[in-house]
């Protein structure tokens, strides 16, 4: 099934402008009124007929279309127009349903400040700052952000940030809001108030120029306890004969070779255990994710998820006017199930025989979740440690709009390959939940990795005790 091989990449850079005020680029807008109406109408029709989670919407799609149309007609330029398309698609709450490319006339030059922010337990905090930057104030580290541009932070997020964020779960959207909280128009300022750790209120006025002044040797403080973050797709590190295998993405196809190389070294070394870090893995190709899956089972085949997708039938819809058995067709809520796939493992792949822990978080996404769906109900699978994943996968339908703008709409709901239950509404839940606190962030501690190390050590101790008792 070719739909399972579509490469899906999450773009985790700066979102379009999230500030209160808007400025347009000098390039002339190229969308006519006819283009704008056609573009929105095309998206609406494709959503109505193909969006897989239409049965989960808690609002009337046609009403959203009509209200958006009023605003689209009144947009003054392409930037405002594409923002309306963004907001329309984001209301569907699916991270594989969004506008992801448009002409230069629709872009704003955006940037981030020289601070990192995070959503923690219902509040927003400064958790990092750029070292040796004249605009960075170390005193803001750990401060709770309580006001932005004259709005209480929660109101600012609800009004200006959340409408521009797409995501399949509320947790994912809030976490993204925390990460992108202060992003906005390049060179512009954002001001607010924060309660510092000593309880004192501090005002801030921050310039959004983090990318503009970025250098290759920039240092962000506090530094992480384990510095395994890299732009490489696959990296392998060792500590106390435990392998730390970091897989950042499942694309391109050559990542299969990187996984094979790492696994060959791990198997040759007969190590104490393996920690596979999939935190922040934005996905890619499902067939690359299969490669990793093959090293986690002793069998000759692996299972890949089934799928649920929409059925549209003109006859069925007509009959649904008066026949109960066709009612779902009339309501645009008829579905069919696709069976699982059995994938044969290539000869020469040797499954791991040592304890394995897999780290996941709220930024584990797309084809990474395909992998997790496939193994989640698998007997004797590795333990999952960390946070609930993003909750979004599914082959997107690519929609070409006027002037080379491109959108996508999610078309399938994966089914767990053992139970055939649908994966929808929430992410993959870890066996051992580890959610970093503010203190963990400020000290740079990686408590998830430490938990994984402890798990492997405890697993080995239990096995040694068992062997000792058996021999006695």
C-alpha positions as CSV (number, residue, x, y, z in Angstrom):
1,X,0.0,0.0,0.0
2,X,1.8,3.1,-1.2
3,X,0.0,5.4,1.2
4,X,2.1,4.0,4.0
5,X,5.3,5.0,2.3
6,X,4.5,8.7,2.0
7,X,7.3,10.7,3.6
8,X,5.9,13.1,6.3
9,X,8.1,15.7,7.8
10,X,7.2,18.0,10.7
11,X,8.5,21.5,10.2
12,X,9.6,22.6,13.7
13,X,11.0,26.0,12.8
14,X,9.5,29.4,13.5
15,X,5.7,29.6,12.9
16,X,4.3,32.5,11.0
17,X,4.0,35.7,13.0
18,X,2.3,35.3,16.3
19,X,2.3,38.9,17.6
20,X,-0.5,41.4,18.1
21,X,0.3,43.6,15.1
22,X,1.0,42.8,11.5
23,X,3.2,44.2,8.8
24,X,3.2,43.0,5.2
25,X,6.1,42.4,2.9
26,X,6.8,44.7,0.0
27,X,6.1,42.1,-2.6
28,X,2.8,42.6,-4.3
29,X,0.0,40.2,-3.6
30,X,-0.8,37.9,-6.4
31,X,-4.1,36.2,-5.4
32,X,-7.2,37.7,-7.0
33,X,-10.6,37.6,-5.3
34,X,-11.5,34.7,-7.5
35,X,-8.2,32.8,-6.5
36,X,-9.0,33.4,-2.8
37,X,-12.6,32.1,-3.0
38,X,-11.5,29.1,-5.1
39,X,-8.7,28.2,-2.7
40,X,-10.8,28.2,0.4
41,X,-13.6,26.4,-1.4
42,X,-11.2,23.7,-2.7
43,X,-10.0,23.1,0.9
44,X,-13.5,23.0,2.3
45,X,-14.6,20.4,-0.4
46,X,-11.6,18.2,0.2
47,X,-12.1,18.3,3.9
48,X,-15.7,17.5,3.6
49,X,-15.1,14.4,1.4
50,X,-11.7,13.1,2.5
51,X,-10.7,14.4,6.0
52,X,-10.5,11.2,8.0
53,X,-11.5,12.7,11.4
54,X,-14.6,14.5,10.3
55,X,-16.6,12.4,12.7
56,X,-14.7,13.9,15.6
57,X,-15.4,17.6,14.8
58,X,-17.5,19.3,17.4
59,X,-18.7,22.1,15.1
60,X,-20.5,22.4,11.8
61,X,-17.9,22.5,9.0
62,X,-20.2,24.4,6.6
63,X,-20.7,27.1,9.1
64,X,-16.9,27.4,9.6
65,X,-16.6,27.7,5.8
66,X,-19.1,30.4,5.5
67,X,-17.6,32.5,8.4
68,X,-14.1,32.0,6.9
69,X,-15.4,33.1,3.5
70,X,-16.6,36.4,4.8
71,X,-13.1,37.2,6.2
72,X,-11.3,35.8,3.1
73,X,-13.3,38.2,0.9
74,X,-12.2,41.1,3.0
75,X,-8.5,40.3,3.2
76,X,-6.3,43.1,1.9
77,X,-3.2,41.0,0.9
78,X,-1.8,37.5,0.5
79,X,-0.4,37.4,4.1
80,X,-3.8,38.0,5.6
81,X,-5.4,35.5,3.1
82,X,-3.1,32.7,4.0
83,X,-3.5,33.4,7.7
84,X,-7.2,32.8,7.2
85,X,-6.6,29.5,5.4
86,X,-4.2,28.5,8.2
87,X,-6.8,29.2,10.9
88,X,-9.5,27.3,8.9
89,X,-7.4,24.2,8.7
90,X,-6.1,24.5,12.2
91,X,-9.7,24.3,13.5
92,X,-9.7,20.7,12.4
93,X,-7.1,19.9,15.2
94,X,-5.0,17.5,13.1
95,X,-1.2,18.0,12.7
96,X,-1.2,16.4,9.3
97,X,-3.9,18.8,8.1
98,X,-2.4,22.2,7.4
99,X,-1.1,24.8,5.0
100,X,2.6,24.2,4.5
101,X,3.7,26.1,1.5
102,X,2.7,29.3,-0.2
103,X,4.2,32.0,-2.5
104,X,6.6,34.6,-1.3
105,X,3.9,37.2,-1.3
106,X,2.3,35.3,1.6
107,X,5.3,35.1,3.9
108,X,6.2,37.3,6.8
109,X,9.8,37.4,8.0
110,X,9.6,35.9,11.5
111,X,12.1,35.3,14.2
112,X,12.5,34.2,17.8
113,X,14.0,35.9,20.8
114,X,17.2,34.9,22.5
115,X,15.2,32.9,25.1
116,X,13.7,29.5,25.4
117,X,10.2,29.2,26.9
118,X,8.2,26.2,27.9
119,X,4.7,25.3,29.1
120,X,4.9,23.5,32.4
121,X,2.0,22.4,34.5
122,X,-0.4,25.1,33.2
123,X,2.1,28.0,33.2
124,X,4.6,29.5,30.9
125,X,8.3,29.9,31.9
126,X,11.6,31.2,30.7
127,X,13.8,28.1,30.7
128,X,16.8,29.0,28.5
129,X,18.8,32.0,27.4
130,X,21.6,32.6,24.8
131,X,25.0,33.0,26.5
132,X,27.0,36.1,25.6
133,X,24.1,37.8,24.0
134,X,23.7,41.5,24.9
135,X,20.0,41.2,24.9
136,X,19.7,38.1,27.3
137,X,18.9,38.6,30.9
138,X,20.0,35.6,33.1
139,X,17.7,36.9,35.8
140,X,14.7,35.8,33.8
141,X,15.7,32.2,33.9
142,X,12.9,30.3,35.7
143,X,10.6,33.3,35.7
144,X,6.9,32.7,35.2
145,X,5.5,34.8,32.3
146,X,2.3,36.4,33.5
147,X,1.7,39.1,30.9
148,X,2.5,39.6,27.3
149,X,1.7,42.8,25.3
150,X,-0.8,43.9,27.9
151,X,-2.7,40.6,28.0
152,X,-2.6,38.0,30.8
153,X,-0.5,35.2,29.3
154,X,-3.4,32.7,29.0
155,X,-5.5,35.3,27.1
156,X,-2.5,36.1,24.8
157,X,-2.0,32.5,24.0
158,X,-5.7,31.9,23.4
159,X,-6.1,34.9,21.2
160,X,-2.8,35.1,19.2
161,X,-0.9,31.8,19.5
162,X,-3.3,28.9,19.5
163,X,-5.2,29.8,16.4
164,X,-1.9,29.5,14.4
165,X,-1.0,26.1,15.8
166,X,-2.2,22.9,14.4
167,X,-2.1,19.7,16.4
168,X,-4.1,16.5,17.1
169,X,-4.1,16.8,20.9
170,X,-4.6,19.7,23.3
171,X,-1.4,18.7,25.1
172,X,0.6,18.9,21.9
173,X,-0.9,22.3,21.0
174,X,-0.2,23.8,24.5
175,X,3.4,22.5,24.4
176,X,3.9,24.0,21.0
177,X,2.4,27.3,22.3
178,X,5.0,27.2,25.1
179,X,7.9,26.7,22.7
180,X,6.7,29.3,20.2
181,X,5.2,31.7,22.7
182,X,7.4,34.8,22.0
183,X,8.0,34.3,18.2
184,X,6.9,37.0,15.8
185,X,7.9,39.5,13.2
186,X,11.6,39.7,12.7
187,X,13.2,42.6,14.5
188,X,10.0,43.5,16.4
189,X,9.8,43.7,20.2
190,X,7.6,41.9,22.6
191,X,7.1,43.1,26.1
192,X,5.6,41.7,29.3
193,X,5.9,40.9,32.9
194,X,7.3,37.8,34.7
195,X,7.5,36.7,38.3
196,X,11.1,35.8,39.0
197,X,12.1,32.9,41.3
198,X,12.7,35.3,44.1
199,X,9.0,36.4,43.9
200,X,9.8,39.8,42.4
201,X,7.9,41.1,39.3
202,X,10.2,42.0,36.4
203,X,9.2,43.7,33.1
204,X,10.9,42.6,29.9
205,X,11.1,44.1,26.4
206,X,12.6,41.5,24.1
207,X,13.8,41.8,20.5
208,X,12.9,38.9,18.1
209,X,16.3,38.5,16.4
210,X,17.5,35.1,17.5
211,X,18.0,33.8,14.0
212,X,19.3,37.1,12.6
213,X,22.2,37.1,15.0
214,X,22.7,33.3,15.3
215,X,26.3,32.0,15.2
216,X,27.5,28.4,14.8
217,X,29.1,28.4,18.2
218,X,26.1,29.8,20.1
219,X,25.7,28.4,23.6
220,X,22.3,28.2,25.3
221,X,22.2,27.9,29.1
222,X,21.5,25.8,31.0
223,X,23.3,23.2,29.0
224,X,21.7,19.7,28.8
225,X,23.1,16.9,31.0
226,X,23.4,14.6,27.9
227,X,24.4,16.5,24.8
228,X,23.3,13.9,22.2
229,X,21.3,16.4,20.2
230,X,22.5,16.6,16.6
231,X,21.4,17.3,13.1
232,X,22.4,13.8,12.0
233,X,19.6,11.3,11.6
234,X,21.3,8.5,13.6
235,X,24.0,8.7,16.2
236,X,25.4,6.1,18.6
237,X,27.0,6.9,21.9
238,X,28.2,4.7,24.7
239,X,28.3,5.0,28.5
240,X,29.1,2.1,31.0
241,X,28.6,-0.4,28.1
242,X,25.1,0.9,27.5
243,X,24.3,2.0,23.9
244,X,22.5,5.3,23.4
245,X,21.0,5.2,20.0
246,X,19.5,8.6,19.0
247,X,17.2,8.5,15.9
248,X,16.1,12.0,15.0
249,X,14.1,11.2,11.9
250,X,13.1,8.3,9.5
251,X,14.0,10.1,6.3
252,X,15.7,9.7,3.8
253,X,15.7,6.0,2.8
254,X,19.5,5.9,3.5
255,X,18.6,6.1,7.3
256,X,18.0,2.3,7.0
257,X,21.8,1.9,6.4
258,X,22.6,4.1,9.4
259,X,20.3,2.0,11.6
260,X,21.9,-1.2,10.2
261,X,25.4,0.1,11.0
262,X,24.5,1.1,14.5
263,X,22.8,-2.2,15.2
264,X,25.8,-4.2,13.9
265,X,28.1,-2.4,16.4
266,X,25.6,-2.9,19.2
267,X,25.2,-6.6,18.5
268,X,29.0,-7.1,18.1
269,X,29.7,-5.5,21.4
270,X,27.2,-7.6,23.4
271,X,26.3,-4.6,25.5
272,X,24.4,-4.4,28.8
273,X,21.4,-2.7,27.2
274,X,20.2,-0.2,24.6
275,X,18.4,3.1,25.0
276,X,16.7,4.2,21.8
277,X,15.9,7.9,21.9
278,X,13.0,8.9,19.7
279,X,12.2,12.2,21.5
280,X,11.7,14.9,18.9
281,X,11.7,12.4,16.1
282,X,9.4,14.2,13.5
283,X,8.8,11.1,11.4
284,X,9.6,10.6,7.7
285,X,9.1,7.3,5.8
286,X,7.2,4.4,7.4
287,X,9.3,1.9,5.6
288,X,12.4,3.3,7.3
289,X,10.7,3.0,10.6
290,X,10.0,-0.6,9.8
291,X,13.8,-1.1,9.7
292,X,14.1,-0.3,13.4
293,X,11.1,-2.4,14.2
294,X,12.8,-5.5,12.6
295,X,15.6,-5.3,15.2
296,X,13.0,-5.7,18.1
297,X,11.5,-9.0,17.2
298,X,12.9,-12.5,16.8
299,X,10.3,-13.4,14.1
300,X,10.8,-13.5,10.4
301,X,8.1,-10.9,9.8
302,X,6.8,-7.7,11.4
303,X,3.3,-6.4,11.6
304,X,2.4,-2.9,10.2
305,X,-0.7,-1.1,11.1
306,X,-4.1,-1.4,9.3
307,X,-6.0,1.7,8.5
308,X,-9.5,3.3,8.5
309,X,-10.4,5.7,5.8
310,X,-13.5,7.5,4.4
311,X,-16.0,6.1,1.8
312,X,-17.9,8.5,-0.4
313,X,-20.8,7.1,-2.5
314,X,-23.4,9.2,-4.3
315,X,-25.8,6.3,-4.3
316,X,-25.3,5.7,-0.6
317,X,-25.8,9.3,0.2
318,X,-29.1,9.4,-1.8
319,X,-30.3,6.3,0.0
320,X,-29.3,7.8,3.3
321,X,-32.2,10.3,3.0
322,X,-34.6,7.5,4.1
323,X,-32.8,4.2,4.7
324,X,-31.1,3.8,8.1
325,X,-28.4,1.4,6.8
326,X,-27.1,4.2,4.5
327,X,-27.3,7.0,7.1
328,X,-23.5,7.3,7.5
329,X,-23.1,8.0,3.8
330,X,-25.7,10.8,4.0
331,X,-23.8,12.3,7.0
332,X,-20.4,11.9,5.3
333,X,-19.3,9.5,8.0
334,X,-19.0,6.2,6.2
335,X,-15.7,4.3,6.7
336,X,-13.9,1.2,5.6
337,X,-10.9,-0.7,7.2
338,X,-7.7,-1.7,5.4
339,X,-6.0,-4.8,6.7
340,X,-2.6,-5.0,8.3
341,X,0.6,-5.7,6.4
342,X,3.1,-8.5,7.2
343,X,6.6,-7.3,6.2
344,X,9.3,-10.0,5.7
345,X,12.6,-9.2,7.4
346,X,15.7,-9.2,5.1
347,X,18.2,-12.0,5.9
348,X,21.1,-10.8,8.0
349,X,19.0,-8.7,10.5
350,X,19.8,-9.9,14.0
351,X,17.3,-8.8,16.6
352,X,18.6,-7.3,19.8
353,X,18.8,-9.7,22.7
354,X,19.6,-7.3,25.5
355,X,17.3,-5.0,27.5
356,X,15.9,-2.2,25.4
357,X,14.2,1.1,26.6
358,X,12.7,3.5,24.1
359,X,12.4,7.2,25.0
360,X,9.4,9.2,23.6
361,X,8.0,12.6,24.1
362,X,5.3,15.0,22.9
363,X,7.4,15.8,19.8
364,X,7.6,12.1,18.7
365,X,5.4,12.4,15.6
366,X,4.1,10.9,12.3
367,X,6.1,7.9,11.0
368,X,7.7,7.7,14.5
369,X,4.2,7.1,15.8
370,X,3.7,4.6,13.0
371,X,6.6,2.6,14.5
372,X,5.2,2.9,18.0
373,X,1.7,1.9,16.9
374,X,3.2,-1.2,15.3
375,X,5.1,-2.3,18.4
376,X,2.8,-1.1,21.1
377,X,0.8,-4.3,21.5
378,X,3.7,-6.6,20.4
379,X,4.6,-9.3,23.0
380,X,7.7,-8.7,25.0
381,X,8.3,-5.3,23.4
382,X,10.7,-2.7,24.9
383,X,9.6,-0.5,27.7
384,X,8.5,3.0,26.7
385,X,9.7,5.9,28.9
386,X,8.8,9.6,28.7
387,X,5.8,11.5,27.7
388,X,2.7,10.9,25.6
389,X,3.5,11.4,21.9
390,X,2.0,14.0,19.5
391,X,-1.0,11.9,18.5
392,X,-0.8,12.5,14.7
393,X,0.0,10.2,11.8
394,X,-1.8,9.2,8.6
395,X,-1.1,9.7,4.9
396,X,-1.9,13.3,3.9
397,X,-3.7,14.2,0.6
398,X,-1.6,16.9,-1.0
399,X,-3.8,19.8,-2.4
400,X,-2.4,22.3,-4.8
401,X,-3.8,25.8,-4.5
402,X,-3.4,28.7,-6.9
403,X,0.1,30.2,-7.3
404,X,1.9,27.1,-6.0
405,X,0.5,27.2,-2.5
406,X,0.2,23.7,-1.0
407,X,-2.0,22.2,1.8
408,X,-2.5,18.7,3.0
409,X,-5.3,16.8,4.6
410,X,-5.1,13.6,6.7
411,X,-6.8,10.7,5.0
412,X,-6.2,7.6,7.2
413,X,-6.6,6.6,10.8
414,X,-4.1,3.8,11.7
415,X,-5.3,0.7,13.4
416,X,-3.1,-1.1,16.0
417,X,-2.0,-4.2,14.1
418,X,-2.9,-6.7,16.9
419,X,-6.2,-5.4,18.2
420,X,-7.3,-3.3,15.2
421,X,-8.3,-0.5,17.5
422,X,-8.1,3.0,16.0
423,X,-5.2,5.3,16.9
424,X,-7.1,8.6,17.3
425,X,-7.6,11.4,19.8
426,X,-4.4,10.9,21.9
427,X,-0.8,9.9,21.5
428,X,1.1,6.7,22.5
429,X,1.2,6.5,26.2
430,X,4.5,5.5,27.9
431,X,4.8,2.7,30.3
432,X,6.8,4.9,32.6
433,X,5.7,8.6,32.5
434,X,8.5,11.1,33.0
435,X,7.5,14.8,32.7
436,X,10.3,17.2,33.4
437,X,9.7,19.8,36.1
438,X,10.8,23.4,36.0
439,X,13.7,22.5,38.3
440,X,14.8,19.7,35.8
441,X,14.8,22.2,33.0
442,X,16.8,24.8,34.9
443,X,19.4,22.2,36.0
444,X,19.6,20.6,32.5
445,X,18.9,17.2,34.0
446,X,17.7,14.5,31.6
447,X,15.5,12.5,33.9
448,X,14.1,10.3,31.2
449,X,17.5,9.0,30.2
450,X,18.4,8.4,33.9
451,X,15.2,6.5,34.3
452,X,16.1,4.4,31.3
453,X,19.6,3.7,32.7
454,X,18.0,2.6,36.0
455,X,15.5,0.4,34.2
456,X,18.3,-1.5,32.4
457,X,20.4,-1.8,35.5
458,X,17.4,-3.1,37.5
459,X,16.5,-5.5,34.7
460,X,20.1,-6.9,34.7
461,X,20.1,-7.3,38.5
462,X,16.8,-9.1,38.4
463,X,18.1,-11.5,35.8
464,X,21.3,-12.1,37.7
465,X,19.3,-12.9,40.9
466,X,17.1,-15.2,39.0
467,X,20.0,-17.1,37.5
468,X,21.7,-17.3,40.9
469,X,18.6,-18.8,42.5
470,X,18.1,-21.2,39.6
471,X,21.7,-22.5,39.9
472,X,21.3,-22.9,43.7
